[in-house]
């Protein structure tokens, strides 16, 4: 039963051949997913003013993953994604990289790949819920372009060292940084317990600006109790601008539990339930917008509780029908009251092949 999976850190991912969930055809691997969701969100902008907004929308995402193996040492990966993003149609080259295994323990990766940082998968088929958490949307770095040297001295330890165009938008808007961004991603697996991940990134997009991103996360999967998966994450982003004499910080914390449900007359097919709690805090100087109608010009805090039911109603792990209920509270210095929202989403997802 494969209800969801966590995408490993890049240093571990590139040591595999081909795409996850891929079909191998003569060295070419083909995979991906088709994800469709319907969402209803009730936002209470200002309870004192009785201001409410109800958003209803459908979304569709298609991703095609192509991998190719050249001999025993070289693999290439291309991920293309299309989505309607609520109001606009977007086509995105999500990943395009080449990986060269220099030795049994050292490899080189060049190109574009999804962010080196974060616990949460960038793609729908890697989530334990229907939507991304607020931490993903607010604090994760963007997709990155550059080069990584990956070390795997043991089966349990993987380390990647990155030199990148940038950690955030400047990776694409300002590729000629005087100082390229640097990052490190390390994963350590503990047998019968889970994996632990530490990440750090540093960037100087202009001579006066510096950015850093620190992340710590863990995935606990005890061999003694297989039905339960626990995830936790702490992430801290900082910004300093000497010319403007400003500096800011934003931090987030997440804890998640996913438990498979026993089959019964009511639920005769594979299913699991997820609970997730996230907390975020950002000061005005950080420029981080926590959403729900807030602005990035005031100190703000956000909390969310989400519950999701994930099912494979046809008893095939490649097709899922999932539902999610989330409650979010956002507070901001310039608001008299909190912004609260309730979101319900229903998802049908098909994984290729």
C-alpha positions in Angstrom: 0.0 0.0 0.0 1.5 3.3 -1.0 -0.8 6.1 0.0 1.8 8.8 -0.1 5.5 9.1 0.1 8.1 11.7 1.2 10.5 12.7 -1.5 14.0 12.1 0.0 16.6 14.9 0.1 18.3 15.5 -3.3 21.6 13.9 -2.1 19.7 10.6 -1.7 17.3 11.0 -4.6 19.9 11.3 -7.2 21.6 8.1 -6.2 18.6 6.3 -7.6 18.0 5.7 -11.3 14.9 7.1 -12.9 11.9 8.8 -11.6 9.8 7.8 -8.6 6.7 5.8 -9.6 8.3 5.4 -13.1 7.9 2.7 -15.7 11.3 1.7 -17.3 11.3 1.3 -21.1 14.7 0.5 -22.5 16.5 2.9 -20.2 13.8 5.6 -20.4 11.6 6.0 -17.3 8.2 7.6 -17.6 6.2 8.8 -14.6 4.1 11.6 -13.2 0.6 12.3 -12.0 -2.7 13.9 -12.8 -4.1 15.8 -9.8 -7.6 17.3 -9.6 -9.1 19.2 -6.6 -12.1 21.1 -5.6 -11.9 23.6 -2.8 -14.3 25.7 -0.7 -12.7 28.3 1.6 -14.6 30.6 4.0 -12.5 33.6 5.1 -13.6 35.9 7.9 -11.6 39.0 7.2 -12.7 41.1 10.2 -15.2 39.6 12.6 -16.0 43.1 14.1 -17.0 44.3 10.7 -18.8 41.1 9.7 -16.7 40.9 6.5 -16.6 37.4 5.0 -15.5 35.9 1.7 -16.2 32.5 0.3 -13.9 31.2 -2.4 -14.9 28.2 -4.5 -12.5 26.9 -7.2 -11.3 23.8 -9.1 -7.7 23.1 -9.8 -5.9 20.7 -12.1 -2.2 19.8 -12.3 -0.4 17.4 -14.6 3.2 16.5 -14.2 5.2 14.3 -16.6 8.6 13.0 -15.4 11.1 11.6 -17.9 14.3 10.0 -16.8 17.1 8.5 -19.0 20.0 6.3 -18.0 23.2 6.5 -20.0 25.4 3.5 -19.1 25.9 2.8 -15.4 27.1 6.3 -14.3 24.9 9.0 -15.9 21.2 9.7 -15.5 19.1 12.7 -16.7 15.8 13.8 -15.3 13.2 16.2 -16.8 9.9 17.1 -14.9 7.3 19.2 -16.7 4.3 20.5 -14.9 1.1 22.2 -16.1 -1.5 23.7 -13.7 -4.3 26.2 -13.9 -3.3 27.8 -10.5 -6.9 29.0 -9.9 -6.8 32.0 -12.2 -4.0 31.5 -14.6 -2.6 28.7 -16.8 1.0 27.9 -16.1 3.5 25.5 -17.7 6.7 25.0 -15.6 9.9 23.2 -16.3 10.2 22.0 -12.7 13.4 20.0 -13.0 16.0 19.4 -15.7 19.3 18.0 -14.4 22.0 15.5 -15.2 23.6 13.4 -12.6 27.0 11.8 -13.0 28.2 9.1 -10.6 31.9 9.9 -10.3 32.5 7.1 -7.9 30.4 4.7 -5.8 30.0 7.4 -3.1 30.4 10.7 -5.0 28.2 12.2 -7.7 27.8 15.5 -9.5 24.4 17.1 -10.4 24.0 20.1 -12.7 20.9 21.9 -13.9 17.6 22.9 -12.3 15.9 21.0 -9.5 13.3 21.6 -6.8 14.4 23.3 -3.7 17.2 21.6 -1.7 15.4 22.5 1.5 12.3 21.4 3.4 10.5 18.3 4.6 7.4 18.7 2.5 7.3 17.3 -1.1 6.9 19.8 -3.9 4.4 17.6 -5.7 0.9 16.4 -5.0 1.8 12.7 -5.1 4.3 13.3 -2.3 2.0 14.9 0.3 0.2 13.4 3.3 -2.6 15.9 2.8 -4.4 17.5 -0.1 -2.8 21.0 0.0 0.7 22.2 1.0 1.1 23.5 4.5 1.5 27.3 5.1 5.2 26.7 5.8 5.7 25.4 2.3 4.0 28.5 0.7 5.7 31.1 3.0 9.2 29.9 3.8 10.5 27.3 1.4 13.1 28.5 -1.1 12.3 28.5 -4.8 13.4 25.9 -7.3 17.1 26.3 -7.8 19.6 26.3 -10.7 23.2 25.3 -10.3 25.5 22.5 -9.4 25.7 20.0 -6.5 28.3 17.6 -5.3 26.8 14.7 -3.5 28.6 12.4 -1.0 27.2 9.1 0.3 30.0 7.7 2.5 27.6 5.1 4.0 24.2 3.8 3.2 22.8 5.8 6.1 24.4 9.2 5.4 24.0 11.5 2.4 25.4 15.1 2.1 25.0 17.5 -0.8 26.9 20.8 -1.3 25.3 23.3 -3.6 26.5 26.3 -5.6 23.4 28.1 -7.0 22.3 31.2 -8.8 20.2 32.1 -5.8 17.9 30.7 -3.1 14.8 32.7 -4.0 13.5 34.7 -7.0 17.0 36.0 -7.8 17.9 32.6 -9.0 16.0 33.5 -12.2 15.7 37.3 -12.1 19.3 38.1 -11.1 21.5 35.2 -12.3 24.6 37.4 -12.3 25.0 37.6 -8.5 28.4 38.8 -7.5 28.4 36.0 -5.0 26.6 32.8 -5.9 24.4 31.2 -3.2 25.8 28.3 -1.2 23.8 25.5 0.5 24.3 22.2 2.3 21.8 19.4 2.8 22.5 16.4 5.0 20.4 13.4 5.7 21.1 10.7 8.2 19.0 7.5 8.5 18.6 5.6 11.7 17.7 1.9 11.1 14.2 1.0 12.3 13.6 4.6 13.5 13.6 7.1 10.6 15.6 9.8 9.0 16.9 13.2 10.2 17.7 16.1 7.9 19.7 19.4 8.4 19.9 22.2 5.7 21.6 25.5 5.5 21.6 28.1 2.7 23.4 31.5 2.3 22.9 34.1 -0.4 24.0 37.6 -1.2 21.9 38.8 -4.1 23.4 42.3 -3.9 26.5 43.8 -2.2 24.2 45.2 0.6 21.9 42.2 1.1 22.4 38.8 2.7 19.9 36.0 3.1 20.1 32.7 5.0 17.8 29.7 5.5 18.2 27.1 8.2 16.0 23.9 8.3 15.8 20.9 10.6 13.4 18.1 10.1 12.8 14.5 10.9 10.7 11.6 9.7 10.0 8.9 12.2 8.9 5.5 11.0 9.3 2.9 13.7 9.9 -0.7 12.6 8.1 -1.8 15.7 4.9 0.1 14.7 4.6 0.4 10.9 1.1 2.0 10.7 2.4 5.3 12.1 4.5 7.9 10.4 5.5 11.1 12.2 7.1 14.2 10.6 8.4 17.4 12.2 10.1 20.5 10.8 11.6 23.7 12.1 12.7 26.4 9.5 14.2 29.8 10.0 14.8 32.4 7.2 16.7 35.6 7.8 17.3 38.8 5.7 19.6 41.8 6.2 19.9 44.9 4.1 22.8 47.1 5.2 21.9 50.0 2.8 18.4 50.2 4.2 19.5 49.4 7.7 16.9 46.6 8.1 16.9 43.0 9.0 14.1 40.5 9.5 13.3 36.9 10.4 10.6 34.4 9.7 10.2 31.0 11.3 7.9 28.1 11.1 7.3 24.8 13.0 5.3 21.8 11.8 4.4 18.5 13.4 2.4 15.8 11.5 1.1 12.3 12.2 -0.2 9.8 9.6 -1.8 6.5 10.6 -3.1 3.8 8.3 -6.6 2.6 9.1 -7.4 -1.1 9.5 -9.7 -2.5 6.9 -13.3 -3.0 7.9 -16.8 -3.2 6.5 -16.9 0.6 6.5 -13.5 1.0 5.0 -12.7 -2.1 3.0 -9.9 -0.5 1.0 -6.5 1.0 2.0 -6.8 4.3 3.8 -5.0 6.5 6.3 -5.7 9.7 8.3 -3.3 12.6 8.7 -3.2 15.4 11.4 -0.9 18.4 11.0 -0.3 21.5 13.1 1.8 24.4 11.7 2.9 27.6 13.4 4.5 30.6 11.6 5.8 34.0 12.7 7.2 36.8 10.5 8.3 40.3 11.3 7.6 43.1 8.8 11.2 43.5 7.7 11.3 39.8 6.6 8.9 40.6 3.8 7.1 37.3 4.3 3.4 37.3 3.6 1.5 34.7 5.6 -1.5 35.0 3.3 -5.3 35.2 4.1 -5.4 38.8 3.0 -2.4 40.0 5.2 0.4 42.1 3.9 4.2 41.7 4.3 4.5 45.2 5.9 3.4 44.3 9.5 4.5 41.7 12.0 2.2 38.6 11.7 1.6 35.2 13.2 -0.3 32.2 11.7 -1.4 28.8 13.0 -3.2 26.0 11.2 -4.8 22.7 12.1 -5.4 20.3 9.2 -6.9 16.8 9.1 -6.9 14.7 5.9 -8.3 11.3 4.9 -6.4 9.5 2.2 -7.9 6.5 0.4 -7.3 4.1 -2.4 -10.9 3.1 -3.2 -10.0 0.8 -6.1 -7.4 -1.0 -4.0 -4.7 0.4 -6.4 -2.1 2.7 -4.9 -1.9 4.6 -8.2 -5.4 6.1 -7.6 -6.3 8.2 -4.6 -9.5 9.9 -3.4 -8.6 12.3 -0.6 -10.3 14.9 1.6 -9.0 17.6 3.8 -10.4 20.0 6.4 -8.2 22.9 7.6 -8.7 25.8 10.1 -6.3 28.7 10.0 -5.9 31.8 12.2 -3.7 34.8 11.1 -3.0 37.8 13.3 -1.3 41.0 12.2 -0.3 44.2 14.1 -2.4 46.5 12.0 -5.6 44.4 12.4 -8.1 44.8 15.2 -9.0 41.2 15.0 -7.7 37.9 13.7 -8.4 36.6 10.2 -9.9 33.1 10.4 -10.5 30.7 7.6 -12.0 27.2 7.1 -11.0 25.2 4.1 -12.4 22.0 2.7 -10.8 20.2 -0.3 -11.6 17.1 -2.2 -9.0 15.5 -4.4 -8.8 12.8 -7.1 -5.3 11.9 -8.1 -3.9 9.4 -10.6 -0.2 8.5 -10.5 1.5 7.5 -13.7 2.0 4.7 -14.4 
